[in-house]
Amino acid sequence: MKTRFVLINTSHAGNVGAAARAMKTMGFDDLVLVAPRWANVLRREETIQRASGALDVLENARIVATLDEALDGISHLCATAMTPRDFGPPTAAPRAHFEMLLKKELLALDGKALEAKNTRNPEELAPMTGNQTGVAFLFGSERFGMTNEDVYRCHVALSIPTNPGFGSLNLGAAIQVIAYEWRMALGGFPVQGATPQRALADAAQLAGMLGHWEQALTTIGFLDPAAPKKLMPRLNQLFNRAQLSPEEIHILRGVAKAMIEAAEPKR
């Protein structure tokens, strides 16, 4: 589904850069500015700094004079309006609305697929590609938000659930929240591990370490070979749950060696 972020009458250049950064982190790149304060806002130093590397989004961004131009090719309009209005589209939390929107989209695609399956026209039997519609998220100016006229054009007014006593979000933060919720609704991205996945010790390494510990525990008098009970099987289960790495096996064998050396009489 085509996704577009539309900023209307933006007055602070830094917010345009912050918007580009927020969009790129969530995998979006279609940014349109409607009559921003600065004609050269996409090239201003503050914009570039706040974009923090999302320069490709800025390079692809468009500046237009009217909202009609910004909405070309878009069929579903989402206002972001925190101020209550006496009249206008229904208000919904982003997550709930996105779930409903995608469910309707899937049902529509399923219906078209069934219709194509039942037809004898070969052209209509061609694989369907989706992307039948586009969604735009509209953000108003920093001081006044969206005008009533712009909100009235939209299908929904998205309201980010915030602290009832303090719901103030700056433009960049609001765009980040909407972009995140929309990306998660579309399936999200896999989490990237902060550290590489560690290798686990194999059964032979674990058995060797347990044998070393059995020797050490016997040497210090903790284990009685004549009456071992279930000490070693319990330790085996304990170390299995720990999912030890080869490095950790090496450490534990070093501990066992130190116990043996400390318990042996000095020569």
C-alpha positions as CSV (number, residue, x, y, z in Angstrom):
1,M,0.0,0.0,0.0
2,K,1.4,3.4,-1.0
3,T,2.3,5.5,2.0
4,R,2.8,9.2,2.0
5,F,3.5,11.7,4.8
6,V,2.2,15.2,4.1
7,L,3.4,18.2,6.2
8,I,1.2,21.3,5.8
9,N,2.5,24.8,6.4
10,T,5.5,23.6,8.3
11,S,7.3,26.6,9.9
12,H,10.5,25.0,11.4
13,A,13.1,23.6,9.1
14,G,14.4,21.2,11.7
15,N,11.0,19.5,11.9
16,V,11.3,18.6,8.2
17,G,14.6,16.9,8.9
18,A,13.2,15.2,11.9
19,A,10.3,14.0,9.8
20,A,12.6,12.5,7.2
21,R,14.6,10.7,9.9
22,A,11.5,9.3,11.5
23,M,10.2,8.1,8.2
24,K,13.4,6.4,7.1
25,T,13.8,4.5,10.3
26,M,10.4,2.9,9.6
27,G,11.1,2.3,5.9
28,F,9.1,5.1,4.3
29,D,10.3,7.7,1.8
30,D,7.4,9.6,0.3
31,L,7.4,13.0,1.9
32,V,5.4,16.0,0.5
33,L,5.5,19.5,1.9
34,V,2.5,21.8,1.3
35,A,3.5,25.5,1.3
36,P,6.2,25.4,3.9
37,R,7.5,28.6,5.4
38,W,10.9,28.2,3.7
39,A,11.0,27.6,-0.1
40,N,14.5,26.1,0.3
41,V,13.6,24.1,3.4
42,L,14.9,20.9,2.0
43,R,18.4,22.4,1.6
44,R,18.6,24.3,4.8
45,E,21.4,23.4,7.2
46,E,19.1,22.8,10.1
47,T,17.0,20.4,8.0
48,I,20.0,18.4,6.9
49,Q,21.4,18.2,10.5
50,R,18.1,17.0,11.9
51,A,17.6,14.4,9.2
52,S,20.7,12.7,10.6
53,G,21.5,10.8,7.5
54,A,18.1,10.5,5.9
55,L,19.2,12.6,3.0
56,D,17.6,10.3,0.4
57,V,14.2,11.1,1.9
58,L,14.9,14.8,1.6
59,E,16.2,14.4,-2.0
60,N,13.0,12.6,-3.0
61,A,10.7,15.0,-1.1
62,R,8.4,17.3,-3.0
63,I,7.2,20.8,-2.3
64,V,3.7,21.7,-3.6
65,A,1.4,24.7,-3.3
66,T,-1.8,23.0,-2.4
67,L,-3.1,20.0,-0.5
68,D,-4.8,18.7,-3.6
69,E,-1.4,18.4,-5.3
70,A,0.0,16.5,-2.3
71,L,-2.8,14.0,-2.3
72,D,-2.6,12.9,-6.0
73,G,-2.9,9.1,-6.1
74,I,-4.1,8.8,-2.5
75,S,-7.4,7.4,-1.5
76,H,-7.4,7.2,2.3
77,L,-6.6,10.3,4.3
78,C,-5.6,10.3,7.9
79,A,-5.6,13.5,9.8
80,T,-3.5,13.9,12.9
81,A,-5.6,16.2,15.0
82,M,-5.4,16.2,18.8
83,T,-7.9,19.1,19.3
84,P,-11.5,18.0,19.6
85,R,-13.9,19.3,16.9
86,D,-17.7,19.6,16.9
87,F,-17.8,18.2,13.4
88,G,-15.6,16.0,11.3
89,P,-14.4,12.4,10.7
90,P,-14.4,9.8,13.5
91,T,-11.5,9.8,15.9
92,A,-9.5,6.6,16.4
93,A,-6.2,5.5,17.9
94,P,-3.6,4.7,15.2
95,R,-3.2,1.0,16.1
96,A,-7.0,0.2,16.1
97,H,-7.6,2.1,12.9
98,F,-4.7,0.5,11.0
99,E,-5.9,-3.0,11.9
100,M,-9.3,-2.1,10.6
101,L,-8.0,-0.5,7.4
102,L,-5.7,-3.4,6.5
103,K,-8.5,-5.9,7.2
104,K,-10.8,-4.1,4.8
105,E,-8.0,-4.0,2.2
106,L,-7.4,-7.7,2.5
107,L,-11.1,-8.5,2.2
108,A,-11.3,-6.3,-0.9
109,L,-8.3,-8.1,-2.5
110,D,-9.8,-11.5,-1.7
111,G,-13.0,-10.4,-3.3
112,K,-11.2,-9.3,-6.5
113,A,-9.2,-12.5,-6.6
114,L,-12.4,-14.6,-6.3
115,E,-14.0,-12.5,-9.1
116,A,-11.0,-13.0,-11.3
117,K,-11.0,-16.8,-10.6
118,N,-14.6,-17.1,-11.7
119,T,-14.2,-15.2,-14.9
120,R,-13.3,-16.6,-18.3
121,N,-11.3,-13.5,-19.4
122,P,-7.6,-14.5,-19.4
123,E,-6.5,-10.9,-18.8
124,E,-8.5,-10.9,-15.5
125,L,-6.9,-14.1,-14.5
126,A,-3.4,-12.5,-14.4
127,P,-1.7,-12.4,-11.0
128,M,-2.9,-9.6,-8.8
129,T,-0.3,-7.2,-7.5
130,G,-2.1,-5.5,-4.6
131,N,-1.3,-1.8,-4.0
132,Q,-4.8,-0.9,-4.9
133,T,-4.9,2.2,-2.8
134,G,-2.7,4.7,-1.0
135,V,-2.8,6.2,2.5
136,A,-1.6,9.6,3.5
137,F,-0.9,10.9,7.0
138,L,-1.5,14.7,7.2
139,F,0.3,16.9,9.8
140,G,-0.6,20.5,10.3
141,S,1.6,23.5,11.3
142,E,3.5,23.5,14.6
143,R,1.5,26.4,16.1
144,F,-2.0,25.8,14.8
145,G,-2.2,22.2,13.8
146,M,-4.6,21.3,10.9
147,T,-7.3,23.6,9.7
148,N,-10.9,22.4,10.0
149,E,-11.2,22.4,6.2
150,D,-8.3,20.0,5.9
151,V,-9.5,17.7,8.7
152,Y,-13.0,17.5,7.1
153,R,-11.5,16.0,4.0
154,C,-10.0,13.1,5.9
155,H,-11.5,9.7,6.6
156,V,-10.3,9.5,10.2
157,A,-8.7,11.8,12.8
158,L,-5.9,9.8,14.4
159,S,-5.3,10.6,18.1
160,I,-2.2,9.2,19.7
161,P,-3.0,7.9,23.2
162,T,-1.1,10.1,25.6
163,N,-1.1,11.1,29.2
164,P,-4.5,12.9,29.7
165,G,-2.7,15.5,31.8
166,F,0.0,16.3,29.2
167,G,-0.5,15.3,25.6
168,S,2.0,17.6,23.9
169,L,4.0,16.0,21.2
170,N,6.3,17.8,18.9
171,L,5.9,17.2,15.1
172,G,8.9,14.9,14.8
173,A,7.8,12.7,17.7
174,A,4.2,12.5,16.4
175,I,5.5,11.4,12.9
176,Q,7.7,8.8,14.6
177,V,4.8,7.3,16.5
178,I,2.5,7.2,13.5
179,A,5.3,5.8,11.3
180,Y,6.1,3.1,13.8
181,E,2.4,2.0,14.3
182,W,1.9,1.9,10.6
183,R,5.0,-0.2,10.0
184,M,4.0,-2.6,12.8
185,A,0.6,-2.9,11.2
186,L,2.3,-3.8,7.9
187,G,4.4,-6.5,9.5
188,G,7.3,-4.7,11.1
189,F,11.0,-5.4,10.8
190,P,12.9,-8.2,12.5
191,V,14.8,-7.2,15.6
192,Q,18.5,-6.9,15.0
193,G,20.6,-8.5,17.8
194,A,22.9,-6.1,19.6
195,T,25.5,-8.9,19.9
196,P,26.1,-11.9,17.6
197,Q,24.4,-15.1,18.4
198,R,26.7,-17.1,20.6
199,A,27.8,-20.7,20.0
200,L,26.8,-23.4,22.5
201,A,29.1,-26.0,23.9
202,D,28.5,-29.5,22.5
203,A,27.7,-32.6,24.6
204,A,31.3,-33.8,24.7
205,Q,32.5,-30.5,26.0
206,L,29.8,-30.5,28.7
207,A,30.6,-34.1,29.7
208,G,34.3,-33.3,30.0
209,M,33.6,-30.3,32.2
210,L,31.3,-32.4,34.4
211,G,34.0,-35.0,34.8
212,H,36.5,-32.3,35.8
213,W,34.0,-30.9,38.4
214,E,33.3,-34.4,39.8
215,Q,37.1,-34.8,40.4
216,A,37.3,-31.4,42.0
217,L,34.3,-31.8,44.2
218,T,35.7,-35.2,45.4
219,T,39.1,-33.6,46.1
220,I,37.6,-30.9,48.3
221,G,35.4,-33.4,50.1
222,F,32.1,-32.1,48.9
223,L,31.3,-35.3,46.9
224,D,31.5,-38.7,48.5
225,P,32.2,-41.2,45.7
226,A,30.7,-44.0,47.9
227,A,27.4,-42.1,48.3
228,P,27.2,-39.6,45.4
229,K,23.4,-39.5,45.5
230,K,22.1,-37.4,42.6
231,L,24.6,-34.5,42.8
232,M,26.2,-35.0,39.4
233,P,22.9,-35.6,37.5
234,R,21.5,-32.5,39.2
235,L,24.6,-30.4,38.2
236,N,24.2,-31.9,34.7
237,Q,20.6,-30.6,34.5
238,L,21.7,-27.2,35.9
239,F,24.4,-26.7,33.3
240,N,22.0,-27.9,30.5
241,R,19.5,-25.2,31.5
242,A,22.4,-22.6,31.5
243,Q,23.1,-23.3,27.8
244,L,26.9,-22.8,28.3
245,S,29.2,-21.5,25.6
246,P,32.6,-23.1,25.0
247,E,34.2,-20.0,26.7
248,E,32.0,-20.6,29.8
249,I,33.0,-24.3,29.8
250,H,36.6,-23.2,29.8
251,I,36.0,-20.9,32.8
252,L,34.2,-23.6,34.8
253,R,37.1,-26.1,34.0
254,G,39.5,-23.4,35.3
255,V,37.5,-23.2,38.5
256,A,37.6,-27.0,38.9
257,K,41.4,-27.0,38.3
258,A,41.9,-24.2,40.9
259,M,39.8,-26.2,43.5
260,I,41.9,-29.3,42.9
261,E,45.2,-27.3,43.2
262,A,44.0,-25.6,46.4
263,A,43.0,-28.8,48.0
264,E,46.2,-30.8,47.2
265,P,49.0,-30.6,49.9
266,K,51.8,-28.2,49.1
267,R,55.0,-29.8,48.1
